[in-house]
Amino acid sequence: MLSSVFENLQIDAPDLGTLAACVVTALVLGLALAAIFCARGRASRSLASTIAVLPAMVCVVIALVNGNVGAGVAVAGAFSLVRFRSVPGSASDMGFVFLAMCVGLACGMGYLGVAGLTTVLVGGAYLALSFVGAPRGESSRRTLRITVPEDLDYTALFDDVFGEYANTSRLTCVKTANMGSLYKLRYELEMAPGASEREFIDALRCRNGNLEVSLSYGEEAGNEL
């Protein structure tokens, strides 16, 4: 399992049949990773397709530059220009991109057994963890975003509202918007049991002049990178 299928081949002339076997193996493992990725939660079709074909692409590149330092440096520079996601993704998205690259790297070096074992163990671990219930308090976590005008002192503006509807609250980000005429605040909250989200938002709107209020929860609130 820990031996490479390229060990008996010349580095500068890889056997075409062996290389094809590695690419096919990488593609099959990539499809398995994509299936695991889509098995739980909301999955982007474009990202799932990328995860499926990424191991095969990395496999070809690694097999072609194996032993060639100059080509390896050139490929590393080219890879640094590639952005796999154009917007911030969740932790699981980024983890699966790196896992797909790891599987492709193993296949490109000829370690097909290692690639298969990594897919089974790491992919199986993710699938098992996705069925585990959320930790205590996770379901009540919220990310609150509030827009307030610049003439309001937001320091203690919402403390009594938070005290009524939330167990804990923490201000995590403040930034200006609209040429400095608005402040955008972000809070991390743990909602009180039985608290009405609609009443909570209405109470906040009365304080911020009916400007924008956004309440995110679940995976969206805690998984962004």
C-alpha positions as YAML, in Angstrom:
chain: A
units: angstrom
residues:
- id: 1
  name: MET
  ca: [0.00, 0.00, 0.00]
- id: 2
  name: LEU
  ca: [2.85, 2.38, 0.83]
- id: 3
  name: SER
  ca: [4.79, 1.62, -2.38]
- id: 4
  name: SER
  ca: [4.43, 3.71, -5.53]
- id: 5
  name: VAL
  ca: [3.44, 2.23, -8.88]
- id: 6
  name: PHE
  ca: [6.08, 4.50, -10.44]
- id: 7
  name: GLU
  ca: [9.02, 3.00, -8.52]
- id: 8
  name: ASN
  ca: [10.10, 0.75, -11.38]
- id: 9
  name: LEU
  ca: [9.60, 3.40, -14.06]
- id: 10
  name: GLN
  ca: [11.93, 6.10, -15.33]
- id: 11
  name: ILE
  ca: [10.99, 9.49, -13.95]
- id: 12
  name: ASP
  ca: [11.30, 11.25, -17.30]
- id: 13
  name: ALA
  ca: [9.29, 8.60, -19.20]
- id: 14
  name: PRO
  ca: [6.27, 7.43, -17.20]
- id: 15
  name: ASP
  ca: [4.36, 4.48, -18.57]
- id: 16
  name: LEU
  ca: [1.18, 5.68, -20.26]
- id: 17
  name: GLY
  ca: [-0.92, 2.76, -19.03]
- id: 18
  name: THR
  ca: [0.18, 3.22, -15.43]
- id: 19
  name: LEU
  ca: [-0.42, 6.96, -15.63]
- id: 20
  name: ALA
  ca: [-3.90, 6.33, -17.04]
- id: 21
  name: ALA
  ca: [-4.64, 3.94, -14.17]
- id: 22
  name: CYS
  ca: [-3.61, 6.62, -11.67]
- id: 23
  name: VAL
  ca: [-5.79, 9.25, -13.36]
- id: 24
  name: VAL
  ca: [-8.80, 6.91, -13.46]
- id: 25
  name: THR
  ca: [-8.28, 6.03, -9.78]
- id: 26
  name: ALA
  ca: [-8.07, 9.73, -8.90]
- id: 27
  name: LEU
  ca: [-11.27, 10.42, -10.83]
- id: 28
  name: VAL
  ca: [-13.13, 7.57, -9.10]
- id: 29
  name: LEU
  ca: [-11.95, 8.75, -5.68]
- id: 30
  name: GLY
  ca: [-12.92, 12.32, -6.58]
- id: 31
  name: LEU
  ca: [-16.42, 11.17, -7.47]
- id: 32
  name: ALA
  ca: [-16.60, 9.36, -4.13]
- id: 33
  name: LEU
  ca: [-15.55, 12.53, -2.30]
- id: 34
  name: ALA
  ca: [-18.16, 14.55, -4.22]
- id: 35
  name: ALA
  ca: [-20.84, 12.02, -3.25]
- id: 36
  name: ILE
  ca: [-19.83, 12.27, 0.42]
- id: 37
  name: PHE
  ca: [-19.80, 16.06, 0.18]
- id: 38
  name: CYS
  ca: [-23.33, 16.10, -1.24]
- id: 39
  name: ALA
  ca: [-24.66, 13.46, 1.14]
- id: 40
  name: ARG
  ca: [-25.31, 15.93, 3.95]
- id: 41
  name: GLY
  ca: [-26.28, 19.59, 3.91]
- id: 42
  name: ARG
  ca: [-26.64, 22.08, 1.09]
- id: 43
  name: ALA
  ca: [-23.99, 21.49, -1.59]
- id: 44
  name: SER
  ca: [-23.14, 23.80, -4.47]
- id: 45
  name: ARG
  ca: [-23.21, 21.95, -7.79]
- id: 46
  name: SER
  ca: [-20.15, 23.81, -9.07]
- id: 47
  name: LEU
  ca: [-18.13, 23.02, -5.95]
- id: 48
  name: ALA
  ca: [-19.20, 19.36, -6.00]
- id: 49
  name: SER
  ca: [-18.09, 19.12, -9.64]
- id: 50
  name: THR
  ca: [-14.77, 20.74, -8.77]
- id: 51
  name: ILE
  ca: [-14.17, 18.26, -5.95]
- id: 52
  name: ALA
  ca: [-14.95, 15.38, -8.33]
- id: 53
  name: VAL
  ca: [-12.40, 16.34, -10.99]
- id: 54
  name: LEU
  ca: [-9.76, 18.10, -8.86]
- id: 55
  name: PRO
  ca: [-7.92, 14.89, -7.78]
- id: 56
  name: ALA
  ca: [-7.52, 13.82, -11.42]
- id: 57
  name: MET
  ca: [-6.16, 17.24, -12.44]
- id: 58
  name: VAL
  ca: [-3.69, 17.34, -9.56]
- id: 59
  name: CYS
  ca: [-2.70, 13.74, -10.33]
- id: 60
  name: VAL
  ca: [-1.74, 14.59, -13.93]
- id: 61
  name: VAL
  ca: [0.24, 17.67, -12.92]
- id: 62
  name: ILE
  ca: [2.16, 15.89, -10.16]
- id: 63
  name: ALA
  ca: [2.94, 12.89, -12.40]
- id: 64
  name: LEU
  ca: [4.30, 15.16, -15.15]
- id: 65
  name: VAL
  ca: [6.55, 17.24, -12.89]
- id: 66
  name: ASN
  ca: [7.73, 14.32, -10.71]
- id: 67
  name: GLY
  ca: [11.49, 14.74, -10.23]
- id: 68
  name: ASN
  ca: [11.73, 17.97, -12.24]
- id: 69
  name: VAL
  ca: [12.52, 20.78, -9.82]
- id: 70
  name: GLY
  ca: [12.17, 23.55, -12.38]
- id: 71
  name: ALA
  ca: [8.77, 22.36, -13.58]
- id: 72
  name: GLY
  ca: [7.67, 21.88, -9.97]
- id: 73
  name: VAL
  ca: [8.51, 25.51, -9.11]
- id: 74
  name: ALA
  ca: [6.68, 26.72, -12.22]
- id: 75
  name: VAL
  ca: [3.58, 24.70, -11.39]
- id: 76
  name: ALA
  ca: [3.63, 25.94, -7.79]
- id: 77
  name: GLY
  ca: [3.66, 29.51, -9.08]
- id: 78
  name: ALA
  ca: [0.77, 28.77, -11.44]
- id: 79
  name: PHE
  ca: [-1.27, 27.13, -8.68]
- id: 80
  name: SER
  ca: [-0.81, 30.18, -6.49]
- id: 81
  name: LEU
  ca: [-2.76, 32.22, -9.06]
- id: 82
  name: VAL
  ca: [-5.77, 29.91, -8.99]
- id: 83
  name: ARG
  ca: [-8.71, 30.80, -6.74]
- id: 84
  name: PHE
  ca: [-10.86, 27.76, -6.08]
- id: 85
  name: ARG
  ca: [-13.63, 29.87, -4.54]
- id: 86
  name: SER
  ca: [-14.51, 33.42, -5.52]
- id: 87
  name: VAL
  ca: [-16.42, 34.05, -2.28]
- id: 88
  name: PRO
  ca: [-15.71, 32.99, 1.31]
- id: 89
  name: GLY
  ca: [-16.76, 29.42, 1.89]
- id: 90
  name: SER
  ca: [-17.61, 27.31, 4.88]
- id: 91
  name: ALA
  ca: [-15.06, 25.24, 6.78]
- id: 92
  name: SER
  ca: [-16.34, 22.00, 5.26]
- id: 93
  name: ASP
  ca: [-16.03, 23.43, 1.72]
- id: 94
  name: MET
  ca: [-12.40, 24.39, 2.22]
- id: 95
  name: GLY
  ca: [-11.64, 21.11, 3.95]
- id: 96
  name: PHE
  ca: [-12.98, 19.10, 1.03]
- id: 97
  name: VAL
  ca: [-10.97, 21.14, -1.48]
- id: 98
  name: PHE
  ca: [-7.77, 20.37, 0.44]
- id: 99
  name: LEU
  ca: [-8.78, 16.72, 0.80]
- id: 100
  name: ALA
  ca: [-9.34, 16.43, -2.95]
- id: 101
  name: MET
  ca: [-5.91, 17.95, -3.58]
- id: 102
  name: CYS
  ca: [-4.35, 15.53, -1.10]
- id: 103
  name: VAL
  ca: [-5.93, 12.53, -2.85]
- id: 104
  name: GLY
  ca: [-4.79, 13.82, -6.24]
- id: 105
  name: LEU
  ca: [-1.25, 14.33, -4.92]
- id: 106
  name: ALA
  ca: [-1.11, 10.74, -3.65]
- id: 107
  name: CYS
  ca: [-2.40, 9.38, -6.96]
- id: 108
  name: GLY
  ca: [0.03, 11.54, -8.94]
- id: 109
  name: MET
  ca: [2.94, 10.06, -7.00]
- id: 110
  name: GLY
  ca: [1.62, 6.55, -7.56]
- id: 111
  name: TYR
  ca: [0.47, 5.82, -4.01]
- id: 112
  name: LEU
  ca: [-2.97, 4.56, -4.98]
- id: 113
  name: GLY
  ca: [-3.46, 2.59, -1.78]
- id: 114
  name: VAL
  ca: [-2.73, 5.66, 0.33]
- id: 115
  name: ALA
  ca: [-5.16, 7.72, -1.76]
- id: 116
  name: GLY
  ca: [-7.91, 5.13, -1.34]
- id: 117
  name: LEU
  ca: [-7.30, 4.78, 2.38]
- id: 118
  name: THR
  ca: [-7.36, 8.56, 2.84]
- id: 119
  name: THR
  ca: [-10.66, 8.80, 0.97]
- id: 120
  name: VAL
  ca: [-12.26, 6.05, 3.04]
- id: 121
  name: LEU
  ca: [-11.00, 7.23, 6.44]
- id: 122
  name: VAL
  ca: [-11.30, 11.01, 6.11]
- id: 123
  name: GLY
  ca: [-14.44, 10.94, 3.97]
- id: 124
  name: GLY
  ca: [-16.04, 8.38, 6.29]
- id: 125
  name: ALA
  ca: [-15.12, 10.48, 9.32]
- id: 126
  name: TYR
  ca: [-16.76, 13.56, 7.78]
- id: 127
  name: LEU
  ca: [-19.87, 11.59, 6.90]
- id: 128
  name: ALA
  ca: [-20.10, 10.17, 10.42]
- id: 129
  name: LEU
  ca: [-19.59, 13.59, 12.03]
- id: 130
  name: SER
  ca: [-22.28, 15.12, 9.82]
- id: 131
  name: PHE
  ca: [-24.86, 12.81, 11.45]
- id: 132
  name: VAL
  ca: [-23.82, 13.77, 14.97]
- id: 133
  name: GLY
  ca: [-26.18, 16.25, 16.60]
- id: 134
  name: ALA
  ca: [-25.13, 19.82, 17.10]
- id: 135
  name: PRO
  ca: [-23.29, 20.59, 20.37]
- id: 136
  name: ARG
  ca: [-25.29, 21.99, 23.23]
- id: 137
  name: GLY
  ca: [-26.17, 25.62, 22.60]
- id: 138
  name: GLU
  ca: [-25.29, 25.42, 18.89]
- id: 139
  name: SER
  ca: [-28.93, 25.52, 17.75]
- id: 140
  name: SER
  ca: [-29.54, 28.76, 19.65]
- id: 141
  name: ARG
  ca: [-26.50, 30.60, 18.27]
- id: 142
  name: ARG
  ca: [-27.20, 33.58, 16.04]
- id: 143
  name: THR
  ca: [-25.19, 36.14, 14.12]
- id: 144
  name: LEU
  ca: [-26.95, 39.52, 14.21]
- id: 145
  name: ARG
  ca: [-26.13, 42.32, 11.79]
- id: 146
  name: ILE
  ca: [-27.63, 45.75, 12.46]
- id: 147
  name: THR
  ca: [-27.31, 49.00, 10.52]
- id: 148
  name: VAL
  ca: [-27.58, 52.21, 12.58]
- id: 149
  name: PRO
  ca: [-27.25, 55.90, 11.63]
- id: 150
  name: GLU
  ca: [-24.07, 57.68, 12.63]
- id: 151
  name: ASP
  ca: [-25.79, 59.96, 15.14]
- id: 152
  name: LEU
  ca: [-26.80, 57.02, 17.40]
- id: 153
  name: ASP
  ca: [-24.49, 55.86, 20.17]
- id: 154
  name: TYR
  ca: [-24.60, 52.11, 19.65]
- id: 155
  name: THR
  ca: [-22.49, 51.28, 22.72]
- id: 156
  name: ALA
  ca: [-25.41, 50.38, 25.00]
- id: 157
  name: LEU
  ca: [-28.28, 51.04, 22.62]
- id: 158
  name: PHE
  ca: [-29.54, 47.45, 22.45]
- id: 159
  name: ASP
  ca: [-28.51, 46.14, 25.89]
- id: 160
  name: ASP
  ca: [-32.02, 45.96, 27.32]
- id: 161
  name: VAL
  ca: [-33.33, 44.26, 24.16]
- id: 162
  name: PHE
  ca: [-30.52, 41.70, 24.29]
- id: 163
  name: GLY
  ca: [-31.23, 41.15, 27.99]
- id: 164
  name: GLU
  ca: [-34.84, 40.27, 27.20]
- id: 165
  name: TYR
  ca: [-34.36, 38.02, 24.16]
- id: 166
  name: ALA
  ca: [-30.81, 36.63, 24.45]
- id: 167
  name: ASN
  ca: [-28.79, 34.78, 27.07]
- id: 168
  name: THR
  ca: [-25.46, 36.16, 25.86]
- id: 169
  name: SER
  ca: [-24.44, 38.87, 23.39]
- id: 170
  name: ARG
  ca: [-21.06, 40.02, 22.13]
- id: 171
  name: LEU
  ca: [-20.17, 42.79, 19.68]
- id: 172
  name: THR
  ca: [-17.64, 41.33, 17.20]
- id: 173
  name: CYS
  ca: [-17.41, 43.84, 14.36]
- id: 174
  name: VAL
  ca: [-18.10, 47.51, 13.62]
- id: 175
  name: LYS
  ca: [-17.63, 49.12, 10.21]
- id: 176
  name: THR
  ca: [-18.80, 52.27, 8.45]
- id: 177
  name: ALA
  ca: [-20.89, 52.39, 5.29]
- id: 178
  name: ASN
  ca: [-22.41, 54.92, 2.88]
- id: 179
  name: MET
  ca: [-19.57, 57.46, 3.18]
- id: 180
  name: GLY
  ca: [-19.56, 57.15, 6.96]
- id: 181
  name: SER
  ca: [-23.23, 58.00, 7.44]
- id: 182
  name: LEU
  ca: [-24.06, 54.49, 8.67]
- id: 183
  name: TYR
  ca: [-22.53, 51.96, 11.04]
- id: 184
  name: LYS
  ca: [-22.83, 48.23, 10.43]
- id: 185
  name: LEU
  ca: [-22.65, 46.20, 13.65]
- id: 186
  name: ARG
  ca: [-22.23, 42.45, 14.03]
- id: 187
  name: TYR
  ca: [-23.12, 40.60, 17.24]
- id: 188
  name: GLU
  ca: [-22.77, 36.96, 18.27]
- id: 189
  name: LEU
  ca: [-25.83, 35.91, 20.29]
- id: 190
  name: GLU
  ca: [-27.27, 32.93, 22.10]
- id: 191
  name: MET
  ca: [-31.03, 33.28, 22.00]
- id: 192
  name: ALA
  ca: [-33.04, 32.74, 25.17]
- id: 193
  name: PRO
  ca: [-35.32, 29.67, 25.23]
- id: 194
  name: GLY
  ca: [-38.74, 30.46, 23.78]
- id: 195
  name: ALA
  ca: [-37.72, 33.93, 22.56]
- id: 196
  name: SER
  ca: [-39.62, 35.14, 19.50]
- id: 197
  name: GLU
  ca: [-37.26, 36.10, 16.71]
- id: 198
  name: ARG
  ca: [-39.86, 38.28, 15.03]
- id: 199
  name: GLU
  ca: [-40.50, 40.29, 18.20]
- id: 200
  name: PHE
  ca: [-36.75, 40.52, 18.73]
- id: 201
  name: ILE
  ca: [-36.21, 41.95, 15.23]
- id: 202
  name: ASP
  ca: [-39.14, 44.36, 15.61]
- id: 203
  name: ALA
  ca: [-37.67, 45.65, 18.87]
- id: 204
  name: LEU
  ca: [-34.33, 46.23, 17.16]
- id: 205
  name: ARG
  ca: [-35.98, 48.06, 14.26]
- id: 206
  name: CYS
  ca: [-37.57, 50.48, 16.70]
- id: 207
  name: ARG
  ca: [-34.09, 51.39, 17.96]
- id: 208
  name: ASN
  ca: [-32.19, 51.68, 14.67]
- id: 209
  name: GLY
  ca: [-34.76, 53.75, 12.74]
- id: 210
  name: ASN
  ca: [-36.10, 50.78, 10.76]
- id: 211
  name: LEU
  ca: [-32.78, 50.25, 8.95]
- id: 212
  name: GLU
  ca: [-31.51, 46.85, 7.90]
- id: 213
  name: VAL
  ca: [-31.46, 44.00, 10.46]
- id: 214
  name: SER
  ca: [-30.16, 40.53, 9.57]
- id: 215
  name: LEU
  ca: [-30.31, 37.42, 11.79]
- id: 216
  name: SER
  ca: [-28.37, 34.32, 10.68]
- id: 217
  name: TYR
  ca: [-28.28, 31.04, 12.52]
- id: 218
  name: GLY
  ca: [-27.14, 27.42, 12.40]
- id: 219
  name: GLU
  ca: [-24.25, 26.51, 10.13]
- id: 220
  name: GLU
  ca: [-24.37, 29.87, 8.36]
- id: 221
  name: ALA
  ca: [-23.55, 31.68, 11.61]
- id: 222
  name: GLY
  ca: [-20.56, 29.63, 12.70]
- id: 223
  name: ASN
  ca: [-18.95, 28.04, 9.65]
- id: 224
  name: GLU
  ca: [-17.68, 30.88, 7.52]
- id: 225
  name: LEU
  ca: [-13.96, 31.24, 6.99]
...
